[in-house]
Amino acid sequence: MERATYLARVPSEMYERRYERFPINRPGEIAYLESGLGGLRKIGVKVLDMSQGGAGLELPLSIKLPQHYYLSVFGFPNRFGCAEVHRNGTRIGVKFLGNIDGELLSSIVRADFRAGAVNLRR
């Protein structure tokens, strides 16, 4: 690395991400317990992209959320435990508390692809 240029030290998202992200653009839902165990609260979100280790979400409004919550993608019974990693207005990046199965991710991506193909025919 002695002869490396300054470009070798520039951080790149391509090398920092562990898993490949897939654009899915599907509706989803965040569920969390309100403070003081005040009850279960659910908020509709749009899941913009997803990988085995996390997802990109868009909220309808910029609202305060706890650090951890559950994400579900409509059409699938699974709930994914999430931790918020970053936020920019209404866009949120989450990391899954446990990696999701590759086959499950593949079925979510395929379901979104089929839904998009159906919408194109109309």
MOSUL-V946930 format. One record per pair of residues at least 4 apart in sequence whose ideal C-beta (glycine too) atoms are under 8 Angstrom apart, sorted by sequence separation. I is the first residue (numbers start at 1). J is the second residue. D is the distance in Angstrom with one decimal. If there is no record, write none. Layout:
BEGIN
i->I j->J d->D
i->I j->J d->D
END
This chain:
BEGIN
i->4 j->8 d->3.8
i->6 j->10 d->7.1
i->12 j->16 d->6.7
i->13 j->17 d->6.0
i->17 j->21 d->7.0
i->33 j->37 d->6.0
i->34 j->38 d->3.6
i->50 j->54 d->7.7
i->51 j->55 d->7.2
i->59 j->63 d->6.4
i->65 j->69 d->6.3
i->72 j->76 d->7.0
i->87 j->91 d->7.0
i->96 j->100 d->6.0
i->100 j->104 d->5.4
i->101 j->105 d->6.9
i->102 j->106 d->6.2
i->103 j->107 d->6.5
i->104 j->108 d->6.6
i->105 j->109 d->6.4
i->106 j->110 d->6.2
i->107 j->111 d->6.2
i->108 j->112 d->6.6
i->109 j->113 d->6.4
i->110 j->114 d->6.3
i->111 j->115 d->6.4
i->112 j->116 d->6.4
i->113 j->117 d->6.4
i->114 j->118 d->6.4
i->115 j->119 d->6.5
i->116 j->120 d->6.4
i->117 j->121 d->6.9
i->118 j->122 d->7.3
i->4 j->9 d->7.3
i->11 j->16 d->6.5
i->33 j->38 d->7.5
i->34 j->39 d->5.5
i->50 j->55 d->4.5
i->72 j->77 d->7.9
i->73 j->78 d->7.5
i->87 j->92 d->5.1
i->100 j->105 d->5.6
i->33 j->39 d->7.4
i->34 j->40 d->7.7
i->49 j->55 d->6.5
i->50 j->56 d->7.6
i->72 j->78 d->6.7
i->86 j->92 d->7.4
i->87 j->93 d->7.4
i->1 j->8 d->7.0
i->33 j->40 d->6.1
i->34 j->41 d->5.3
i->48 j->55 d->7.7
i->49 j->56 d->4.5
i->72 j->79 d->5.0
i->86 j->93 d->4.5
i->32 j->40 d->7.5
i->33 j->41 d->7.5
i->47 j->55 d->5.7
i->48 j->56 d->4.3
i->71 j->79 d->7.0
i->72 j->80 d->7.3
i->84 j->92 d->5.9
i->85 j->93 d->4.7
i->31 j->40 d->6.0
i->32 j->41 d->5.8
i->47 j->56 d->7.5
i->48 j->57 d->6.5
i->70 j->79 d->4.4
i->71 j->80 d->4.7
i->84 j->93 d->7.5
i->85 j->94 d->6.2
i->31 j->41 d->7.2
i->47 j->57 d->5.9
i->48 j->58 d->5.7
i->70 j->80 d->6.7
i->84 j->94 d->5.7
i->85 j->95 d->5.0
i->31 j->42 d->4.9
i->46 j->57 d->6.9
i->70 j->81 d->6.0
i->71 j->82 d->5.1
i->83 j->94 d->6.5
i->30 j->42 d->7.0
i->45 j->57 d->4.8
i->46 j->58 d->4.5
i->69 j->81 d->8.0
i->70 j->82 d->6.8
i->82 j->94 d->4.0
i->83 j->95 d->5.2
i->29 j->42 d->5.4
i->30 j->43 d->4.8
i->45 j->58 d->6.4
i->68 j->81 d->6.9
i->69 j->82 d->5.7
i->82 j->95 d->6.9
i->29 j->43 d->6.9
i->45 j->59 d->5.7
i->57 j->71 d->7.3
i->68 j->82 d->6.7
i->82 j->96 d->6.0
i->83 j->97 d->6.3
i->29 j->44 d->5.7
i->30 j->45 d->5.5
i->45 j->60 d->7.5
i->68 j->83 d->5.3
i->69 j->84 d->8.0
i->81 j->96 d->6.7
i->82 j->97 d->6.8
i->28 j->44 d->7.5
i->29 j->45 d->6.6
i->43 j->59 d->6.9
i->44 j->60 d->6.6
i->55 j->71 d->6.5
i->67 j->83 d->6.2
i->68 j->84 d->7.8
i->80 j->96 d->5.2
i->81 j->97 d->3.7
i->27 j->44 d->6.5
i->28 j->45 d->5.1
i->43 j->60 d->7.6
i->67 j->84 d->5.8
i->80 j->97 d->7.8
i->81 j->98 d->6.6
i->27 j->45 d->7.6
i->28 j->46 d->7.0
i->27 j->46 d->6.1
i->28 j->47 d->4.3
i->65 j->84 d->6.7
i->26 j->46 d->7.4
i->27 j->47 d->7.4
i->43 j->63 d->7.3
i->80 j->100 d->6.2
i->25 j->46 d->6.8
i->26 j->47 d->5.0
i->25 j->47 d->7.3
i->43 j->65 d->7.8
i->78 j->100 d->7.7
i->24 j->47 d->5.7
i->25 j->48 d->6.2
i->50 j->73 d->7.7
i->71 j->94 d->6.7
i->24 j->48 d->7.3
i->47 j->71 d->7.4
i->23 j->48 d->6.8
i->24 j->49 d->6.3
i->55 j->80 d->7.7
i->23 j->49 d->4.9
i->24 j->50 d->5.4
i->45 j->71 d->7.6
i->47 j->73 d->5.7
i->78 j->104 d->6.6
i->22 j->49 d->6.2
i->30 j->57 d->7.5
i->55 j->82 d->7.4
i->62 j->89 d->5.6
i->65 j->92 d->7.8
i->21 j->49 d->4.7
i->22 j->50 d->5.9
i->54 j->82 d->7.7
i->62 j->90 d->5.2
i->76 j->104 d->7.7
i->21 j->50 d->6.9
i->22 j->51 d->6.9
i->28 j->57 d->7.1
i->61 j->90 d->6.7
i->68 j->97 d->7.5
i->21 j->51 d->4.5
i->60 j->90 d->7.3
i->20 j->51 d->6.1
i->35 j->66 d->7.8
i->54 j->85 d->6.9
i->59 j->90 d->4.6
i->76 j->107 d->7.7
i->19 j->51 d->3.8
i->58 j->90 d->5.6
i->59 j->91 d->7.8
i->76 j->108 d->6.3
i->18 j->51 d->8.0
i->19 j->52 d->4.5
i->32 j->65 d->6.7
i->33 j->66 d->7.8
i->58 j->91 d->5.5
i->59 j->92 d->6.5
i->17 j->51 d->7.5
i->19 j->53 d->4.6
i->32 j->66 d->5.3
i->57 j->91 d->7.2
i->58 j->92 d->7.5
i->18 j->53 d->5.6
i->19 j->54 d->7.7
i->21 j->56 d->7.4
i->30 j->65 d->7.0
i->56 j->91 d->6.8
i->57 j->92 d->4.6
i->73 j->108 d->5.8
i->76 j->111 d->7.8
i->32 j->68 d->7.5
i->56 j->92 d->7.4
i->57 j->93 d->7.7
i->75 j->111 d->5.9
i->32 j->69 d->3.8
i->56 j->93 d->5.6
i->57 j->94 d->6.4
i->31 j->69 d->6.4
i->32 j->70 d->7.0
i->55 j->93 d->7.7
i->56 j->94 d->7.9
i->30 j->69 d->5.1
i->31 j->70 d->4.7
i->54 j->93 d->6.6
i->55 j->94 d->5.4
i->30 j->70 d->7.0
i->54 j->94 d->5.5
i->30 j->71 d->5.8
i->31 j->72 d->7.1
i->54 j->95 d->4.4
i->55 j->96 d->7.4
i->29 j->71 d->7.4
i->53 j->95 d->6.3
i->54 j->96 d->5.6
i->28 j->71 d->5.9
i->29 j->72 d->5.1
i->48 j->91 d->7.6
i->53 j->96 d->5.8
i->28 j->72 d->6.0
i->52 j->96 d->7.7
i->28 j->73 d->4.7
i->29 j->74 d->7.1
i->27 j->73 d->7.9
i->28 j->74 d->6.1
i->53 j->99 d->5.5
i->26 j->73 d->5.6
i->27 j->74 d->4.7
i->45 j->92 d->8.0
i->52 j->99 d->4.9
i->26 j->74 d->6.4
i->31 j->79 d->7.2
i->52 j->100 d->5.4
i->24 j->73 d->7.7
i->26 j->75 d->7.4
i->52 j->101 d->7.8
i->52 j->102 d->6.2
i->30 j->82 d->7.9
i->52 j->105 d->5.7
i->51 j->105 d->7.3
i->50 j->105 d->6.4
i->50 j->108 d->6.5
i->50 j->109 d->7.5
i->19 j->99 d->7.8
i->26 j->108 d->7.3
i->22 j->105 d->7.3
i->24 j->108 d->6.2
i->24 j->109 d->5.9
i->26 j->111 d->7.7
i->26 j->112 d->5.2
i->22 j->109 d->4.7
i->25 j->112 d->6.5
i->24 j->112 d->4.2
i->26 j->115 d->7.6
i->25 j->116 d->7.9
END
